[in-house]
Amino acid sequence: YELLESWGFNSFAGWTVGEFAEISSEKHKKGGNYMPLYHVLNFSIMGPDKDYYVKDNKGNYKGVHDHSFPDPFNPHWRRDAREKAESSVREYRDKAWFAGWFMDNEIDYSSLFMYVWGDYSAKEFIKFLENKYLDIKDLNKAWTSKFGRYNYDSFDDILNNKPEPFEWDDPLFNDFTAFERIMMGEYINYTYDLVKELDPNHLLISNRLNLGPMMCLHRTIDLWSRYDVICVNVYPQNLFIGFSKGELEILDWVHERTGKPLIIGEWSVPAMDSELYDFGDDPFDRPLDWSWPQVMKNQSERGEAYRTCMMQLASKPYMIGAGWFKVLDVNSTTRRANRGLIDSEHRIYSEMIRV
């Protein structure tokens, strides 16, 4: 705690352990300087039940591991989300040293319109189509095009066929993307209202949006403005030192479309001299980490990148903070990555902390 404080850090990110909360609590009680904490609720992680997640027409659910997109109409997911929120919020809701709640971490919303076929979302989708077209003959006429002919006898027949749009100019695309907005809005409104009910006095922060699926965000970006703060996780490509023009323009765009302040949930840069990106034999047979394309030459370059990136972010009037990922290097039997300020042997990268 004191080490990070001495390096100029002023808060802890979403997965900080309870011992740090106790220190902040004691410091706050004594009227001294303290570092606020955030917490990630992870509403998308609700156990192994795949019915909790949205699905495509082949039954594949959306996302992998802990980045799946929940079916927001599933009553069992909603029940478990409430139980999780009640348990987590109880610990921090009355704490003045607590900063706020991230709803989720990097849930996958790319091409969400292709995943309307979860058991509960599918029923809502059919209701949406019934309310729009009223008569199944009108839907058949509207959907029939060069991409396909439709001759359903009832709206329920759609559940047996589970069509999907072929291209953006397929007539189905408008209805599927319209329902995509309904699904996204349901997830956003449910999580916001739930946490706001339980804790009206702390910041409610969006899912920690990552750049991968962001090309699909333009269809629903306005809906995210419900949250107090929008979070973006962004790792610079390091083609040169600093965030690129495109990376900064994405942040500008998210702010402009939501009208809300932004926080960077996580970012960092790696370097070759950490020896975590060496070619050749590895004692644990680990492949090169996904962060390999972002690697810099050495810790001095890494320190310069830290300074440059932070100055770029600080120049944005809508930016309220940026969380460095992370304190310790990742060097386990499954992954190796130079993301820390301290290596796996607890040696400080002095070039980093002098910047």
Secondary structure, DSSP 4 states (H G I P E B T S, - for coil): -HHHHHTT---B-TT--HHHHHHHHHHHHTT-----EEEE--TT---S-GGGB-B-TTSPBSSSGGGPPB-TT-HHHHHHHHHHHHHHHHHHTT-TTEEEEE--BS---TTGGG---SHHHHHHHHHHHHHHHSSHHHHHHHH-BTTB----SSTTHHHHH----SSTTSTHHHHHHHHHHHHHHHHHHHHHHHHHHH-TTSEEEEEEEESGGGGGGGGTGGGGGGSSEEEEE-----SSSS--HHHHHHHHHHHHHH-S-EEEEEE---BGGGSSS--S--TT-PPPPTTGGG-BS-HHHHHHHHHHHHHHHHT-TTEEEEEES-SB-EESSS-EE---SB-TTS-B-HHHHT-
